[in-house]
Amino acid sequence: MEDSEIVKRDHQRNKSEIVKLVKEMFSQQRWGDEEYKKKLQELVVKDEELVKDVIKKIKLERGFD
């Protein structure tokens, strides 16, 4: 598996974790709870980093940059 495929897979998994957490927040009616807000923010930051990695790996594989 190419590096970009691995990073894309990790990004997909993280997005799934974000969706799962949001669903949990709504089902427990804890939207806005500080504990959940912190977890969600951590996942969003991680996702931003994964997106940067995806772009970087694709550019390297295609000879850009």
PyMOL commands that set and color helices and strands:
alter all, ss='L'
color gray80, all
select helices_A, chain A and resi 3-27+34-62
alter helices_A, ss='H'
color red, helices_A
deselect
rebuild
show_as cartoon
